[in-house]
């Protein structure tokens, strides 16, 4: 696991709250240690918030401290590379880099076992088969029956698949199979290495995801809206909907898996 360069600064950062707006703050020099330390202290609470929020959907085996450590590295990277000339607030840029660093750490862990990923693929196929047959969102019992398992095993799979990614950042998105050099991943797009053709493909995929969300069951749409748009935790969503946090987590996971089937179909057509 990567270590924070200064444990003293890290410990201090975890106990100090953020300050006033920084939209006009000049870019700190990498050599200006005091300015850098001040920014780490100021935005450490943001790192903790993002790490804890992302950890909600992860199994207990994933250490929040590891996510915070990765997030701090993302913050340090943001401090080094921030360019105020782009007219973007430092907080916005830092949040993007922090999330990216945490996601990179999770991907390097490969914290979801192969057996669970295999079960998720089976569930995707089952959902697709049921919905094509019935022309409506598949019920849990119907998916379990299609998979040849009972509801208890089905829900156990959802619990273990909690936090499954919607889209692999390493997945090749270029359809020119006869030209290996043209292959690019979504990670390339995020870093700005794209052409107009890639931009069109990204817009099409956004439409696929939007349509997929509209086709979700009402509860699934509500959970996604409350979690991603309103910023509620799974526990808070459970209180709003009168369900347990565990059940909300299952609904969220099922919604993500259903969206994955839409994305997979998009790539395979």
N, C-alpha and C positions, 0 to 999 in steps of 0.2 A: 504494500500500500504506500502510495506517495505520502510524504510527510510535509507538513507546513514548515516553511523556512524559519519562522521565528515563533516558538511556542509561547514566549512571553506575550507577543502581540496577539496571538490567537486566544490565549486565556483572557487577556484584557478585552478583546473584541466581543467576547461572548457575554459581557456584562455591561456594555455601554450601548445606549440607544442612539438612533440616527438623529441628525440635526436638521437645519433648514434646507431650503431648496438649493440645488447645486447646478441648475441648468446653465449658469454662466461661469462655472468654475473652470479655470484654465487647466490645460493638460499638465499633469505633474511629470517632472523629469524622473526617469528610472533611478537617477543618482540621488534624488531628493528623498532620503529615507524618512524624514519626519512627515513630509506630505503623504508619502505612500502609507506610512503607519497610521496616519490620521484617517485616510480613506478606508483602510482595512477595519479599523475600529468602528468607523461610522456605518459601514455596510455589512458588518458581521451579523447583525440581527436579521438582515435580509437573507443571508446565506442560511441561517438556522431556520427561518420561516419556510424557504423554498425546499430545503432538505426534509423537514418534517412533513410538509405537505405532500411531497412526492413519496415519502415513506409510508403514507397512509395506505397506499394500494400495494405495498410490497409485503412479502412474507416476513415473519419475525426474524428469520435467519439473516436478513440484511441489516447491518448495523447502521443506525442513523449517524453515528460518529464518523463512519467511513464516508457517508454521503456529504456530511459537513466538511470533512477534510478535503474532498474532491471539489466541493463548492468554493472553498477558500482559494484553492489553486486557480479556479476559474475567475474569481474576483481579482487575484493578483495579475492574471493574464489580461483582464479588462483594463486594469490600471495602466499596464505597460503599453497597451495598444490603442487606448481611447483617443479618438481624433475629434475635437470639438468643431472642427471645420465642417463636419457632416451634418451639423445642426440636429444632433440627437442627444437627448439628455443622458448624462452618464449613468443614472440609475437604470434607464431602459436598456442601455448597452450592457451594463454589468449583469442585469437579470438574465439577458440572453446568454452571456458567456458562462454564468454560474450554472444555469440549467443544462447547457451543453456539456459542461465538465462533469456534472453529476450523471447525465445520460451516458457519456463515454465510460464512466466508471462502472455503471450498471452493465453496459454491454460487455465490458472486459471481464466482469464477474461471471457472465452467463448464468445468472442465479436461478433460472428456470430449468430444471432437469430435462434431458432429452425425452424421457418418458412422458412428461407433462406436455411438452411441445407436440409430441405425437398424438396425445389425447386431444389437444386443442385442434389439430388438423382434422382428426376424426369428427370432432364436434362441428367444425366448419362445414365438412362434407354433409353431415347429418342435417344441419340447419338448411343448407342449400337444397337438399333433396326434399325435405318436408315442405319448405316454402314454395318450391316449384310445383309440388304435387297439390298443395292446398291453396296456393295464391293468397296467402296471408301470413303474418308473423307466426313463427312456430312457438307452441307452448313448451314448457319445460318437459312435461310428461311425454310429448311427442318426440322431442329431441332424444330423450333418454331411450325411448322405445326404438328409435331408428338406430341408435348406437348399440343396442342390445344390452343395456345396463339398467339397473334400477335407479330410482330418483335419488337415493342416498349416495350412490356412487357418482351420479351426475353432479350433485351439489358439491361433493368432495373434490371433483375435478375443477369446478369453478373456483373453489376456495384456494386450491393449490396454484391455479393459473392467474391468481390476482396480480394485476400489474403487467399482464402480457402486453407487449408493444403493439400499437396499431399498424405501424409500418416500419420495416427495417431501413435504417439510414444507409446501410451498405448495399441494399438491393439495386441491381442494375435497372435503369429505367429507359435506356435507349433501345429501340426496337430494331436497330440495324444489326441483325445477327451475323451478317456477312462481313462486318467491319468491327473487329474486337476493339480497335483503338477508339471507337466512338462511344463505347459504353461508359456511362456515368452513373453515379449514385445520388440519392437525395442529399447525402452529406456534401457532395460537390455543389449542389444547388444552394444549400444553406450558406456555404462559404462564398457564394457569388460567382462560381465558375459555371456559367450557363449561357446558352445562346437562345435566340427567339423561339426555336423549335421546342427546347426544353421548357420555356416559359408557357407555351401553349399547352404542353402536356401537363404541367403543374396545374393550370387553370382547369383543365378537363378533370383531373383527379379531384380537385376541390369540389367540382360539381357532383362527381360520383359520391363523395363523402356526404355532401349536403343532401343529396337525394336519398342516400342510405339512412341518414338520420331521420328524414321525414317518414321513412318506411318502418321505423322501429315501433315497438309497442309503446303505448302512452306512458307507462311507468318508466320505461327505458329512456324515452326522450326527456322526461321530467328529471330523472337522476342526472343525466348528462348536462342538462341546462343548469340545475342547481349547483352541480360540482364545478363545471368549467366556466360558466357565465357569472353565476352569483357568488362563487368562491366559498361555498359551504363545505364543511368536512362531511365524511360519510356518516358520522355520528349525528351531526346536525340535520342532515337530510333524512335520516331515520326518524328523528323526532318530528320533523315536518310531515312525513308520510305515514307515521304510526307504525314503522317497521324497525326491526333490529338493525344494528350497524352491519352485522354479518350478512343479512339478507340484502341490504343496499349494496354491499360489496359484490354479492353474486349477480345482482341485476346489472351493475356497472360492468362487470367482467363479461357477462353475456352480451351486452350491447356492443362492447369493443370487438368481441369475436364475430358478431354478426356483421359489423362494419368491415372486418377483415375479409369476410367472404365476398363482399361487394368489391373491395380493392383487388382481391385475387382474380375475380372474374374480369375486372377491367384490364389487368395485365395479360390475361390469357386469351383475350379476344383479339 
